[in-house]
Amino acid sequence: MKVPLANLLCITVLASSGTSFPLENRGAATGKEKRVQYAAWDDVNVLAHGLLQLGQGLKEHVDKTKGQVKDITIKMKVLDVTVSELAKLTQRLQEDSEALKAKAQSLEERETLVLNVSMDLREKTEELLKDRKKDHERMNKLEEKVDGLIEGLEATNGNYSDARTIQWMLEAQNKRIDDLVERIKQQQEKLDKQNVRIRTLQNQIQLKSERSSLKRKEDEVHLNASSEQRDSPVAMASDCHELFLRGETTSGLYTIQPTNSEPFEVFCEMTPKGGWTVIQRRQDGSLDFNQLWQAYQTGFGSLNGEFWLGLEKIHSVSKGGNYILKVQFSDWRDEVQIINYPFRLNGEESNYSLRILGSPAGNLESALSTETSAVPFSTRDKDNDQKIDLNCAKQLSGGWWFSNCGRSNLNGRYFVTPAPKQRHQRKQGVFWKTWRGRYYPLKTTTMMIAPAENKS
């Protein structure tokens, strides 16, 4: 039962002060007037102040204890999930191991059977070869006798048709023996090929077993790393600049996790002064950017080549503070221009509208709308542009923050020089009107974002 602090204070003061209430001097028997004593007011103030401090300290201790209990509960839940995942992985690996063992045992039995059959065939082949040798010896003796008989018959001018018949019979028998030997050789070749296949299967099973063991170790390392990341509140950075502040200085692929978002992979452009999260890249025309709304929302392409990161991911990275949009492009003479914008990208509820918050930094005039109202993103299947009678995305190709269809489109068609002669085709290209004009197709473009503190 909770007791108000004021009541607790009064009860304690009354209980601890021996002179808080008037006391009667019962020991006086002389009839004198009773005397009343009271506690000093300063003592009461000191006591009350001490009790207030004690109550405040107890309250802070209780709050701290609640926080510690909550942290322990969260870590226990994470540990339970990790243990469950490890148990499932262990069970799956055990099942794979049992299946591999059964398959290996079956192949070993087949190999043993084939080897036994091969041994039997070899023994039979040796016996046949011995019999063939004996038959050849007999045939040679018979041929000698037949030749002698023929010579004798020829000498006596007799009839030797019976001897010729015997010779034909011997030749036919010799041919049948040769055919049998040839069939035995073919069977032996088949057995040798089967032995080679069995050895190949054994090598494949051994290699698969080694790969399975390696994969199991990698999964264990990955699970341990994931567990450490979940236990640690700073396991993943929210953007590439935070990775740079943690010591990462090499450009490449990294995994980040913005606030209230799932982890995802990005390409980080690291400079001597900070890290930039790349959200778009065009360089060779290998990827078709004439995509629908769903693709532009989730992202498409390869982070190592041409890609669009995705509107939802860009919003999740930049919604946490003041961010800079850096636009870099080059022409076909490899001349480069850079322009920086302070910006804010709203969420899906406003069609990922883009608002430029100030004047751009750079030598070029802005080709993005700097009006106070944000410009929504538009695709050919979701027309959000400011043209009433025209779908800019369908007219120009790709998806972009179109205001009036005319000043920029870095997601248009990629043209390799020379550009098309027809004007209506050229205006569908990748262009930045304030640099090289409305109908000049750019060679490369890169869009990246970073916190405003990154001055690189």
C-alpha positions in Angstrom: 0.0 0.0 0.0 1.4 3.4 -1.1 1.6 6.1 1.6 1.9 9.8 0.5 5.2 11.3 1.2 3.8 14.1 3.4 1.9 11.6 5.6 5.1 9.4 5.9 7.0 12.5 6.9 4.5 13.5 9.6 4.4 10.0 11.1 8.2 9.7 11.2 8.6 13.1 12.8 6.0 12.3 15.4 7.5 8.9 16.1 11.1 10.0 16.3 10.7 13.2 18.3 10.2 12.4 21.9 9.0 15.9 22.6 6.7 16.4 19.7 3.5 16.2 21.8 2.9 18.0 25.1 3.8 15.7 28.0 2.4 15.8 31.6 4.8 15.8 34.5 3.1 13.0 36.4 5.8 12.8 39.0 4.9 16.2 40.5 2.8 15.7 43.7 3.0 19.2 44.9 0.1 20.5 42.8 2.3 22.8 40.7 1.1 23.8 37.2 1.9 21.2 34.5 4.7 22.0 32.1 4.6 21.4 28.3 7.7 20.8 26.1 8.0 21.0 22.3 10.7 20.0 19.8 12.8 22.8 18.2 11.6 23.9 14.7 15.1 23.7 13.2 15.4 20.0 14.3 12.1 19.2 12.6 13.3 20.9 9.3 16.6 19.0 9.4 14.8 15.8 10.0 12.3 16.5 7.2 15.0 17.4 4.7 16.9 14.2 5.5 13.7 12.1 5.0 13.1 13.8 1.6 16.6 13.0 0.5 16.2 9.5 1.6 12.9 9.1 -0.3 14.5 10.6 -3.4 17.4 8.2 -3.2 15.1 5.2 -2.8 13.1 6.3 -5.8 16.2 6.7 -8.0 17.4 3.3 -6.8 14.1 1.7 -7.7 14.1 3.3 -11.2 17.6 2.1 -11.8 16.8 -1.4 -10.7 13.8 -1.5 -13.0 16.0 -0.4 -16.0 18.5 -3.1 -15.2 15.8 -5.8 -14.9 14.4 -4.6 -18.3 17.9 -4.9 -19.9 18.4 -8.3 -18.5 15.0 -9.5 -19.7 15.8 -8.2 -23.3 19.1 -10.0 -23.3 17.6 -13.2 -22.0 15.0 -13.1 -24.9 17.8 -12.5 -27.4 19.8 -15.4 -25.9 16.7 -17.7 -26.1 16.3 -16.8 -29.8 20.0 -17.5 -30.4 19.9 -20.8 -28.6 16.8 -21.8 -30.5 18.5 -20.9 -33.9 21.6 -22.9 -32.9 19.5 -25.9 -31.9 17.7 -25.8 -35.3 20.9 -25.4 -37.2 22.5 -28.3 -35.2 19.5 -30.5 -36.0 19.6 -29.7 -39.7 23.4 -30.3 -39.9 22.9 -33.7 -38.1 20.2 -34.7 -40.6 22.5 -33.7 -43.5 25.3 -35.7 -41.9 23.2 -38.8 -41.5 22.0 -38.5 -45.1 25.5 -38.2 -46.3 26.6 -41.2 -44.2 23.8 -43.3 -45.6 24.7 -42.3 -49.2 28.4 -43.0 -48.6 27.5 -46.4 -47.1 25.3 -47.3 -50.1 28.1 -46.3 -52.5 30.6 -48.3 -50.5 28.4 -51.4 -50.7 27.9 -50.9 -54.5 31.7 -50.5 -54.9 32.3 -53.7 -52.9 29.8 -55.5 -55.1 31.3 -54.2 -58.3 34.8 -55.1 -57.1 33.7 -58.7 -56.4 32.0 -59.0 -59.8 35.1 -57.6 -61.4 37.3 -60.1 -59.6 35.1 -63.0 -60.8 35.1 -61.7 -64.3 38.9 -61.4 -64.3 39.2 -65.0 -63.0 36.8 -66.2 -65.7 38.7 -64.2 -68.3 42.0 -65.8 -67.3 40.4 -69.2 -67.5 39.0 -68.4 -71.0 42.4 -67.2 -72.1 44.0 -70.4 -70.9 41.3 -72.4 -72.6 41.9 -70.3 -75.8 45.6 -71.0 -75.6 44.9 -74.8 -75.3 42.4 -74.6 -78.2 45.0 -72.8 -80.3 47.5 -75.5 -79.5 45.0 -78.2 -80.4 44.0 -76.3 -83.6 47.6 -76.0 -84.6 48.1 -79.7 -84.1 44.9 -80.4 -86.1 46.0 -78.0 -88.8 49.3 -79.8 -89.0 47.5 -83.1 -89.3 45.0 -81.8 -91.9 47.8 -80.2 -93.9 49.7 -83.5 -93.8 46.5 -85.4 -94.8 45.9 -82.9 -97.6 49.4 -83.3 -98.9 49.1 -87.1 -98.8 45.7 -87.0 -100.6 47.1 -84.6 -103.2 50.0 -86.9 -103.7 47.7 -89.8 -104.3 45.2 -87.7 -106.3 42.5 -88.7 -103.9 39.4 -87.0 -102.7 40.1 -84.5 -99.9 36.7 -82.9 -99.4 36.3 -84.3 -95.9 39.6 -82.7 -94.9 38.5 -79.4 -96.2 35.3 -79.6 -94.2 37.2 -80.3 -91.1 39.4 -77.2 -91.8 36.4 -75.0 -92.2 34.9 -76.2 -88.9 38.2 -75.4 -87.2 38.3 -71.9 -88.6 34.7 -71.3 -87.5 35.5 -72.5 -84.0 38.5 -70.2 -83.9 36.3 -67.3 -84.9 33.8 -68.0 -82.2 36.6 -68.1 -79.6 37.9 -64.7 -80.9 34.4 -63.2 -80.7 34.1 -64.5 -77.1 37.4 -63.0 -76.1 36.5 -59.6 -77.7 33.2 -59.6 -75.7 35.1 -60.3 -72.5 37.5 -57.4 -73.3 34.5 -55.1 -73.8 32.9 -56.2 -70.5 36.2 -55.5 -68.8 36.3 -52.0 -70.3 32.8 -51.3 -68.9 33.8 -52.5 -65.5 36.9 -50.2 -65.6 34.7 -47.3 -66.5 32.3 -48.1 -63.7 35.1 -48.2 -61.2 36.2 -44.8 -62.4 32.7 -43.4 -61.9 32.6 -44.9 -58.4 35.8 -43.2 -57.5 34.5 -40.0 -58.9 31.4 -40.3 -56.8 33.5 -41.0 -53.7 35.5 -37.9 -54.4 32.4 -35.8 -54.9 30.9 -37.1 -51.6 34.1 -36.4 -49.8 34.2 -32.8 -51.3 30.6 -32.3 -50.4 31.2 -33.4 -46.8 34.2 -31.0 -46.5 32.1 -28.2 -47.9 29.2 -29.0 -45.5 31.7 -29.0 -42.6 33.1 -25.6 -43.8 29.5 -24.2 -44.2 28.6 -25.4 -40.7 31.6 -23.5 -39.3 30.7 -20.4 -41.3 27.1 -20.6 -40.1 28.3 -20.9 -36.5 30.6 -17.9 -36.9 27.7 -16.0 -38.5 25.4 -16.9 -35.7 27.9 -15.9 -33.1 28.5 -12.6 -34.9 24.8 -12.0 -35.2 24.3 -12.7 -31.5 27.1 -10.3 -30.6 25.5 -7.7 -32.8 22.1 -8.2 -31.2 23.5 -8.0 -27.7 25.4 -4.8 -28.5 23.4 -1.7 -29.0 26.0 -0.3 -31.3 26.6 -3.4 -33.4 25.5 -1.8 -36.7 26.0 1.7 -38.1 23.1 3.8 -39.3 24.9 5.1 -42.4 28.3 5.1 -44.1 29.5 8.2 -42.3 29.0 6.5 -39.0 31.1 3.6 -40.4 33.8 6.1 -41.3 33.8 7.5 -37.8 34.3 3.9 -36.5 37.4 3.6 -38.6 36.3 2.2 -41.9 38.2 4.0 -44.7 37.8 1.7 -47.7 35.0 2.2 -50.3 32.8 -0.9 -50.9 29.8 -2.9 -49.7 28.7 -2.6 -46.0 25.6 -3.5 -44.0 23.9 -0.7 -42.1 20.8 -0.5 -40.0 19.1 2.9 -39.7 16.8 3.6 -36.7 13.6 1.5 -36.7 14.6 -0.3 -39.9 15.8 -3.7 -40.9 19.5 -4.1 -41.9 20.4 -3.8 -45.6 23.5 -3.6 -47.8 24.8 -0.4 -49.3 27.8 0.9 -51.2 29.8 3.3 -49.2 32.0 6.0 -50.9 34.7 6.8 -48.4 36.7 10.0 -48.6 39.4 11.4 -46.4 36.8 13.5 -44.5 33.8 11.2 -44.3 31.6 8.5 -45.7 28.8 8.8 -48.2 25.9 6.4 -48.8 25.5 6.0 -52.5 21.8 5.9 -53.6 22.2 5.9 -57.4 24.8 5.1 -60.1 24.8 5.2 -63.9 27.9 4.3 -65.8 27.5 2.1 -68.8 23.8 1.6 -69.6 23.7 -2.0 -68.5 20.6 -1.5 -66.4 17.1 -0.4 -67.6 15.9 2.4 -65.3 12.5 2.6 -66.9 11.0 0.8 -64.0 7.6 0.9 -62.2 6.8 2.4 -58.8 7.3 -0.8 -56.8 10.9 -1.2 -58.2 11.8 2.4 -57.4 10.4 2.0 -53.9 12.4 -1.1 -53.0 15.4 -0.6 -55.2 17.0 -2.5 -58.2 20.3 -3.3 -59.8 23.7 -4.4 -58.5 25.5 -2.3 -55.8 28.8 -3.0 -57.6 27.4 -1.7 -60.9 24.4 0.4 -61.9 21.6 0.6 -59.3 18.9 2.5 -57.5 19.0 2.0 -53.7 15.3 2.4 -53.2 13.1 5.3 -51.9 12.2 3.5 -48.7 15.8 2.8 -47.8 16.9 6.4 -48.7 14.1 7.7 -46.5 15.1 5.4 -43.6 18.7 6.6 -43.7 18.0 10.4 -44.1 15.1 10.7 -41.7 17.3 10.8 -38.6 18.7 14.3 -39.1 20.0 17.0 -41.5 21.4 15.4 -44.6 23.2 16.5 -47.8 22.4 15.2 -51.3 25.6 15.1 -53.4 25.0 14.8 -57.2 28.1 14.1 -59.3 28.0 13.7 -63.1 30.4 13.6 -66.1 30.2 14.2 -69.8 31.8 12.3 -72.7 35.0 14.3 -72.4 35.3 13.0 -68.8 34.8 16.5 -67.3 33.1 16.2 -63.9 30.7 18.5 -62.0 29.4 18.2 -58.4 26.5 20.0 -56.7 25.4 19.6 -53.1 21.9 20.1 -51.7 20.6 20.2 -48.1 17.4 18.2 -48.4 14.6 16.3 -46.7 12.9 13.2 -48.1 9.5 12.5 -46.8 8.0 9.0 -46.5 5.6 6.9 -48.5 2.5 8.8 -47.2 3.7 11.8 -49.2 4.9 9.8 -52.2 8.6 10.3 -51.1 8.4 14.0 -51.8 11.8 15.8 -52.0 12.3 19.2 -50.5 15.4 21.3 -51.0 16.1 23.2 -47.8 18.6 25.8 -49.1 20.8 27.0 -51.9 23.0 24.4 -53.6 26.7 24.4 -53.1 28.6 24.3 -56.3 29.2 26.2 -59.6 26.0 25.1 -61.3 22.5 26.5 -61.1 20.0 24.1 -59.5 18.1 21.8 -61.8 16.0 20.5 -58.9 12.9 22.4 -57.7 13.8 24.7 -54.8 10.2 25.7 -54.1 9.0 25.7 -50.5 6.6 22.8 -51.3 8.1 19.4 -51.7 8.1 17.6 -55.1 6.7 14.0 -55.0 8.4 11.2 -56.8 6.7 10.0 -60.0 6.8 6.9 -62.3 5.0 6.0 -65.5 2.5 3.9 -63.5 2.1 6.5 -60.6 1.8 10.0 -62.0 2.6 12.5 -59.2 4.2 15.3 -61.2 2.9 18.9 -61.4 1.9 18.7 -65.0 -1.9 18.3 -65.2 -2.2 17.2 -68.9 1.1 15.1 -69.2 2.8 12.2 -67.5 6.4 13.3 -67.3 7.7 9.9 -66.4 6.0 8.3 -69.4 7.1 11.1 -71.6 10.8 11.3 -70.5 11.3 7.7 -69.2 12.4 6.5 -65.8 11.3 7.7 -62.3 12.2 11.1 -60.9 11.1 14.1 -58.8 9.5 15.8 -61.8 8.2 19.3 -61.3 7.4 20.5 -64.9 9.2 17.7 -66.9 12.1 19.9 -68.1 15.1 20.6 -65.8 16.6 17.2 -64.9 16.2 13.5 -65.1 19.2 11.3 -63.9 17.1 8.1 -64.3 16.3 8.5 -68.0 17.4 6.4 -70.9 21.2 5.9 -71.3 22.5 6.9 -74.7 26.0 6.1 -75.9 27.2 8.9 -78.2 26.3 9.8 -80.8 22.8 10.5 -79.3 19.7 10.0 -81.5 19.0 12.7 -84.0 15.3 12.8 -83.2 14.6 15.4 -80.6 11.8 13.5 -78.9 14.2 10.6 -78.3 17.1 12.8 -77.0 14.9 14.4 -74.4 14.4 10.9 -72.8 18.1 10.7 -72.0 20.0 11.3 -68.7 20.4 15.1 -68.5 21.0 18.0 -66.2 19.7 21.1 -68.0 22.0 23.6 -66.3 25.1 21.7 -67.4 25.5 20.8 -71.1 21.9 21.6 -71.9 18.5 19.9 -72.1 19.4 17.4 -74.9 22.9 16.3 -73.9 23.1 12.7 -72.6 25.4 12.4 -69.6 28.0 9.7 -69.4 28.0 8.9 -65.7 25.9 10.0 -62.7 26.3 9.3 -59.0 23.9 10.4 -56.2 25.0 10.0 -52.6 23.9 11.2 -49.1 25.6 12.0 -45.8 24.9 13.9 -42.6 25.4 17.7 -42.9 28.5 17.4 -40.6 30.3 15.6 -43.5 32.0 18.5 -45.3 33.9 16.4 -47.8 
